[in-house]
């Protein structure tokens, strides 16, 4: 069975960075006390997550065929047909994202941006209580969609005995129609993408004052925690 390249390297790197950054931020928020200095890393990671999504949206316009947002299958009828097909055992091929993964990716990116934006507003001097509920709801919704997405991959794999999860590792799929494969991994763009995300995160840490627990960010000062003395 011949497997052809459909997902470029920037798309796959984003996928795993996106997953790792969200899981890190979510676990810190759920397991670390908000008064702890470690908790502030939840906010730094969250801002980095938002920046990664912005880069992905840009690549969603400029990227290769199946990296583009326009390639997402977002017609509600296709989504319904996809689920009916799973129940009936009818298999239809999508070279790029299938309807379920298209909606999952879009929803998770939207929830990530909402979480990052509300987190920024909560720490920028705007009344925290005005955005706290939205922040928590969006993060929890993200986790629910992510778990459903993973469950969907498992169901698809078991139902059709097709390891679609591997497409986000090597970028390849089987039975790809002529004209659907891409000709390049876009390795240079992938390195640039990864470098920008790492540089953004490092810049956040460098501009974070651990004594005052404040962050200088885009011309504003964000308060990431209570200002406490070392003895406290």
FIKOL-753850 format. One record per residue (C-alpha): y, x, z. Coordinates in steps of 0.001 Angstrom, whole numbers, plus 500000, padded with zeros to 6 digits. Layout:
N
+--------+--------+--------+
!     yy !     xx !     zz !
+--------+--------+--------+
!      Y !      X !      Z !
...
+--------+--------+--------+
This chain:
232
+--------+--------+--------+
!     yy !     xx !     zz !
+--------+--------+--------+
! 500000 ! 500000 ! 500000 !
! 503255 ! 501559 ! 498844 !
! 506139 ! 501399 ! 501287 !
! 509662 ! 501773 ! 499916 !
! 512937 ! 502724 ! 501584 !
! 515161 ! 499705 ! 502352 !
! 517059 ! 500609 ! 505554 !
! 519289 ! 503698 ! 505548 !
! 519539 ! 506166 ! 508425 !
! 522946 ! 504983 ! 509765 !
! 521546 ! 501455 ! 510134 !
! 518481 ! 502687 ! 511992 !
! 520462 ! 505025 ! 514262 !
! 522789 ! 502160 ! 515138 !
! 519793 ! 499952 ! 515936 !
! 518450 ! 502354 ! 518546 !
! 521852 ! 503367 ! 519937 !
! 522786 ! 499703 ! 520186 !
! 519587 ! 498941 ! 522092 !
! 519866 ! 501959 ! 524384 !
! 523529 ! 501474 ! 525258 !
! 523095 ! 497784 ! 526030 !
! 519983 ! 498294 ! 528166 !
! 521743 ! 501076 ! 530087 !
! 524856 ! 498989 ! 530738 !
! 522821 ! 495911 ! 531629 !
! 520524 ! 497734 ! 534065 !
! 523442 ! 499420 ! 535816 !
! 525204 ! 496061 ! 536198 !
! 522086 ! 494387 ! 537597 !
! 520811 ! 497169 ! 539877 !
! 523853 ! 499105 ! 541108 !
! 526364 ! 497805 ! 543642 !
! 529777 ! 497232 ! 542066 !
! 531396 ! 499403 ! 544767 !
! 529297 ! 502396 ! 543759 !
! 530803 ! 505169 ! 541671 !
! 527739 ! 504956 ! 539425 !
! 528684 ! 501369 ! 538536 !
! 531707 ! 502612 ! 536613 !
! 529326 ! 504069 ! 534035 !
! 528433 ! 500479 ! 533193 !
! 531981 ! 500055 ! 531919 !
! 532096 ! 503390 ! 530092 !
! 528804 ! 502633 ! 528351 !
! 530014 ! 499106 ! 527544 !
! 533137 ! 500414 ! 525817 !
! 531001 ! 502876 ! 523850 !
! 528750 ! 499993 ! 522830 !
! 531744 ! 498074 ! 521499 !
! 532879 ! 501112 ! 519507 !
! 529405 ! 501474 ! 517977 !
! 529502 ! 497839 ! 516872 !
! 532880 ! 498380 ! 515189 !
! 531395 ! 501282 ! 513220 !
! 528385 ! 499137 ! 512293 !
! 530661 ! 496370 ! 511012 !
! 532458 ! 498899 ! 508828 !
! 529095 ! 500092 ! 507506 !
! 528226 ! 496438 ! 507010 !
! 530898 ! 496391 ! 504311 !
! 530567 ! 499904 ! 502870 !
! 526879 ! 500590 ! 503414 !
! 523775 ! 500420 ! 501261 !
! 522311 ! 497140 ! 500001 !
! 520407 ! 495987 ! 503086 !
! 522901 ! 497438 ! 505566 !
! 525605 ! 495097 ! 504325 !
! 526398 ! 491957 ! 506275 !
! 526411 ! 490083 ! 502972 !
! 522672 ! 490833 ! 502700 !
! 521920 ! 488999 ! 505962 !
! 519994 ! 485766 ! 505399 !
! 522167 ! 483315 ! 507354 !
! 521438 ! 480035 ! 505584 !
! 520154 ! 477645 ! 508297 !
! 517635 ! 476212 ! 505820 !
! 516121 ! 479662 ! 505328 !
! 515808 ! 480052 ! 509098 !
! 514012 ! 476714 ! 509414 !
! 511766 ! 477568 ! 506459 !
! 510964 ! 480923 ! 508042 !
! 509757 ! 479326 ! 511285 !
! 507823 ! 476629 ! 509420 !
! 506219 ! 479354 ! 507340 !
! 505054 ! 481162 ! 510477 !
! 503457 ! 477961 ! 511784 !
! 501732 ! 477311 ! 508479 !
! 500803 ! 480913 ! 507831 !
! 502934 ! 481044 ! 504695 !
! 504284 ! 484521 ! 504167 !
! 507527 ! 485158 ! 502349 !
! 508938 ! 488640 ! 501913 !
! 512488 ! 489734 ! 502680 !
! 513315 ! 493265 ! 501618 !
! 516077 ! 493445 ! 504222 !
! 516519 ! 491379 ! 507376 !
! 514598 ! 488113 ! 507441 !
! 516498 ! 484965 ! 508597 !
! 515433 ! 485325 ! 512239 !
! 516391 ! 488987 ! 512510 !
! 519626 ! 488314 ! 510600 !
! 520738 ! 485704 ! 513118 !
! 519535 ! 487826 ! 516040 !
! 521478 ! 490877 ! 514845 !
! 524636 ! 488858 ! 514249 !
! 524433 ! 487131 ! 517647 !
! 523740 ! 490358 ! 519532 !
! 526668 ! 492143 ! 517878 !
! 528923 ! 489179 ! 518672 !
! 527822 ! 489106 ! 522319 !
! 528280 ! 492880 ! 522551 !
! 531851 ! 492601 ! 521280 !
! 532606 ! 489723 ! 523664 !
! 531192 ! 491716 ! 526578 !
! 533203 ! 494808 ! 525649 !
! 536423 ! 492857 ! 525126 !
! 536139 ! 490846 ! 528339 !
! 535205 ! 494012 ! 530239 !
! 538327 ! 495683 ! 528883 !
! 540498 ! 492697 ! 529835 !
! 538984 ! 492579 ! 533327 !
! 539978 ! 496197 ! 533982 !
! 543345 ! 496266 ! 532212 !
! 545319 ! 494420 ! 534859 !
! 544617 ! 490944 ! 533514 !
! 543240 ! 488606 ! 536169 !
! 539574 ! 489579 ! 536537 !
! 538439 ! 486082 ! 537443 !
! 539718 ! 484741 ! 534112 !
! 537108 ! 486706 ! 532155 !
! 534342 ! 487502 ! 534627 !
! 532268 ! 484420 ! 533815 !
! 532585 ! 484970 ! 530056 !
! 531570 ! 488602 ! 530531 !
! 528439 ! 487743 ! 532496 !
! 527441 ! 484854 ! 530225 !
! 527764 ! 486970 ! 527075 !
! 525714 ! 489813 ! 528600 !
! 522967 ! 487442 ! 529730 !
! 522997 ! 485683 ! 526350 !
! 522644 ! 489066 ! 524670 !
! 519570 ! 489821 ! 526781 !
! 518009 ! 486437 ! 526003 !
! 518514 ! 486899 ! 522249 !
! 517157 ! 490457 ! 522466 !
! 513994 ! 489304 ! 524252 !
! 513481 ! 486461 ! 521764 !
! 514013 ! 488959 ! 518936 !
! 511354 ! 491302 ! 520325 !
! 508992 ! 488362 ! 520842 !
! 509611 ! 487303 ! 517245 !
! 508685 ! 490763 ! 515977 !
! 505447 ! 490612 ! 517977 !
! 504609 ! 487136 ! 516640 !
! 505350 ! 488198 ! 513059 !
! 503246 ! 491338 ! 513473 !
! 500272 ! 489445 ! 514910 !
! 500563 ! 486537 ! 512492 !
! 500847 ! 488570 ! 509312 !
! 499433 ! 491926 ! 510474 !
! 502567 ! 493573 ! 509181 !
! 504198 ! 496234 ! 511357 !
! 507777 ! 495244 ! 510531 !
! 509050 ! 497092 ! 513588 !
! 508308 ! 500367 ! 511809 !
! 511075 ! 499594 ! 509306 !
! 513610 ! 500563 ! 511963 !
! 511807 ! 503878 ! 512459 !
! 511267 ! 505162 ! 508929 !
! 513355 ! 502592 ! 507042 !
! 510480 ! 501512 ! 504814 !
! 508721 ! 498235 ! 503990 !
! 505695 ! 497338 ! 501930 !
! 505618 ! 495066 ! 498867 !
! 509300 ! 495532 ! 498127 !
! 510393 ! 494010 ! 494831 !
! 511843 ! 496147 ! 492084 !
! 515527 ! 496809 ! 492582 !
! 515434 ! 496133 ! 496338 !
! 514767 ! 499677 ! 497489 !
! 517596 ! 502131 ! 498159 !
! 517794 ! 505636 ! 496767 !
! 519173 ! 507602 ! 499707 !
! 518927 ! 507837 ! 503497 !
! 522703 ! 508519 ! 503735 !
! 522042 ! 511327 ! 506205 !
! 525618 ! 512596 ! 506125 !
! 526984 ! 509207 ! 507136 !
! 524348 ! 508991 ! 509870 !
! 525478 ! 512317 ! 511341 !
! 529100 ! 511194 ! 511168 !
! 528249 ! 507896 ! 512850 !
! 526297 ! 509583 ! 515637 !
! 529007 ! 512222 ! 516099 !
! 531757 ! 509616 ! 516372 !
! 529871 ! 507596 ! 518990 !
! 529096 ! 510713 ! 521049 !
! 532689 ! 511956 ! 520750 !
! 533988 ! 508538 ! 521816 !
! 531757 ! 508527 ! 524901 !
! 532704 ! 512095 ! 525845 !
! 536378 ! 511245 ! 525434 !
! 535985 ! 508309 ! 527821 !
! 534400 ! 510528 ! 530472 !
! 537112 ! 513179 ! 530052 !
! 539847 ! 510565 ! 530474 !
! 538213 ! 509007 ! 533496 !
! 539671 ! 509975 ! 536882 !
! 536835 ! 509869 ! 539411 !
! 539264 ! 510026 ! 542343 !
! 541402 ! 507043 ! 541399 !
! 538593 ! 505440 ! 539369 !
! 540953 ! 504795 ! 536480 !
! 540528 ! 505372 ! 532766 !
! 543241 ! 506183 ! 530255 !
! 542266 ! 504203 ! 527175 !
! 544313 ! 503438 ! 524046 !
! 547644 ! 503726 ! 525826 !
! 546578 ! 501669 ! 528832 !
! 545174 ! 502504 ! 532256 !
! 541986 ! 500658 ! 533131 !
! 540934 ! 500290 ! 536748 !
! 537163 ! 500625 ! 536862 !
! 536722 ! 500288 ! 540609 !
! 538334 ! 500344 ! 544002 !
! 540369 ! 503447 ! 544784 !
! 538598 ! 504960 ! 547767 !
! 538878 ! 508306 ! 549461 !
! 536025 ! 510802 ! 549452 !
! 535357 ! 510122 ! 553154 !
! 534977 ! 506414 ! 552443 !
+--------+--------+--------+
